[in-house]
């Protein structure tokens, strides 16, 4: 089939503007399994956003948790770009009108203090580059109707990015065992998702290693100051309008987000 990068980008743009999800891109505008083409669509979107004055503030890694992989039948990680207007303050209400099909997941966020320009990085390189870590809630979203996504659909859609919320009490890596960090995500005082650092590719540092090498090979390496959302520690949870969610990660503290009752 013919690859139509521009048409795929247009359909996603219309979905965002008209607040109406589009059909899956795979098999129509992008070939099944053509991840390279999907990243081309993402790159077009990135250039458009940067051209409109937005800043890249980091990157997110998706599909790192086995629970999330099994949910979508996608068994490899991907990444998307974080922009300045995607950041939401801890506890600040999110208007439902900003989102189409939101879900929340708890993650560990890395904030880099040094560049990671090399395609091959060691654990020592990563530890030296990380300035601090924070608890995070990623509000994932999809412009594909019904979350009917393959790896091609989600990559083209900027890795199903929506918004993100960071905690405000930074921790040093030396003070936290990332692999053993327990996580609970609560709604109305009840756990709705549980997990641990080991659920993220065995250790969130492994996810960071994958991303650093992947972005270096793509010619757009991670840099000092970047925020990296390392991936879900447990199952993602569909958002209920008017609800509040709090993620607590052992050794890192907590972070909270809430949503308006109405979409308008």
WOZIMO-V132665 format. One record per backbone hydrogen bond with DSSP energy under -1.0 kcal/mol. NH is the residue of the N-H (numbers start at 0). CO is the residue of the C=O. If there is no record, write none. Layout:
BEGIN
nh | co
NH | CO
NH | CO
END
This chain:
BEGIN
nh | co
3 | 28
7 | 3
8 | 4
9 | 5
10 | 6
11 | 7
12 | 8
13 | 9
14 | 10
15 | 11
16 | 12
17 | 13
19 | 14
21 | 142
26 | 29
27 | 24
28 | 24
29 | 24
33 | 30
34 | 32
37 | 33
38 | 34
39 | 35
40 | 36
41 | 37
42 | 38
43 | 39
44 | 40
45 | 41
46 | 42
47 | 43
48 | 44
49 | 45
50 | 46
52 | 49
53 | 48
56 | 81
57 | 81
58 | 226
59 | 79
60 | 228
61 | 77
68 | 64
69 | 65
70 | 66
71 | 67
72 | 68
73 | 68
77 | 61
79 | 59
81 | 57
83 | 54
85 | 82
86 | 83
87 | 163
90 | 255
91 | 88
93 | 257
97 | 94
98 | 95
102 | 139
103 | 236
104 | 137
106 | 135
108 | 133
109 | 227
110 | 131
111 | 225
112 | 128
113 | 128
115 | 221
125 | 121
126 | 122
127 | 123
128 | 124
129 | 125
130 | 110
131 | 110
132 | 170
133 | 108
135 | 106
136 | 164
137 | 104
138 | 162
139 | 102
140 | 159
144 | 21
146 | 143
147 | 144
148 | 146
153 | 149
154 | 150
155 | 151
156 | 152
157 | 154
158 | 153
159 | 153
162 | 138
163 | 85
164 | 136
166 | 134
170 | 132
174 | 171
175 | 172
182 | 194
183 | 247
184 | 192
185 | 245
186 | 189
189 | 186
191 | 184
192 | 184
194 | 182
195 | 232
196 | 180
197 | 178
198 | 195
199 | 196
200 | 63
200 | 198
201 | 197
202 | 199
205 | 202
206 | 202
207 | 203
208 | 204
209 | 205
210 | 206
211 | 207
212 | 208
213 | 209
214 | 210
215 | 211
216 | 212
217 | 213
218 | 215
219 | 214
224 | 111
225 | 222
226 | 56
227 | 109
228 | 58
229 | 107
232 | 105
236 | 103
238 | 101
241 | 259
242 | 239
244 | 256
245 | 185
246 | 254
247 | 183
248 | 252
249 | 181
251 | 248
252 | 248
254 | 246
256 | 244
258 | 242
259 | 93
END
